[in-house]
Amino acid sequence: MRSLILLLISAFTAGYVAGAPSTGTVPPKLTAPAALLPISSATSLLVVSPHPDDESLCCSGAILRVLKAGGRVSIVWLTSGDGSELDLLVVEKSLFIRPGKLRDLAMRRMEESREAASILGVSPDHLYFLGYPDRGILSIITDNYITPYRSKFTDATAVPYAAALSPGHPYTGQNLERDFESVLDRVHPTLVLAPSPRDSHPDHRATGVVAIRAMARRNELSKMRYWMVHGGELWPMPRGYEPDLELNPPPLGHGLSQTPFKLEPDEEQRKRLAISAYRTQMEVMSSFLLSFVRTNELYSINPMPGH
Ligand SMILES: [Zn+2]
């Protein structure tokens, strides 16, 4: 069933990106200048993050560069990271999943997001938490597009967080899309950095699809660029803090013409500080998180190969 849904989403995504600029016949080095759109004081960047921490892992360098140019940066988190049993075990020292505990964990992760955003210089007024369920985004945009989804982690069937954009919104695909559209209406992005639907994490793939569908409805797909965090087994290699090394393209990025966005040393240091603000995540997987502090970030023009 799951593989069928993924197949459908792949086909669905492919249909929506057919009009995106093609790099299929262009040699990779000629595509490099187009990796990100030109950055200036007129840039309004929206980073689309499935979980608290993804925005810092993928895009700290781009965020810092846009702010340095005098542009505006906004971040939207689709989930608040309330679905991790591992986190609960390590951070809360508890083997039992209690809905309240995971909601508390989500509150801590949202606070860490605010701290990370502040380290990067993003205004608190430009942070949007949608509060949809961790591990539930793919179901929400497919099986639960109309009928509310119940999180097996928090037992919630509606957005439970007061700090979210629309507290009490039932967990449906329709509502998620409505909330996402409302963020686009407020931000008017000129550049959207979203997860590639090729990422191996279902929340990431589904988040990419939500962003692609919304931007396609506005005929603004050309403003999108894509990144990966879960790019295949053992990526990034080597694991750990190695700030002098390049971030090499991930195995799942094959065919995407990912191009490097070079970071200055001070940008790398700021990125390390932002990632380190996620104390709950650093306790669980610091070497994975810190392996994103490299001399470059990677962005692709196309979400899927062959378009
Ligand atoms: Zn994530």
Boltz pocket constraint, residues with backbone or C-beta under 6 A from the ligand:
constraints:
  - pocket:
      binder: B
      contacts: [[A, 50], [A, 51], [A, 54], [A, 201], [A, 204], [A, 229]]
      max_distance: 6.0
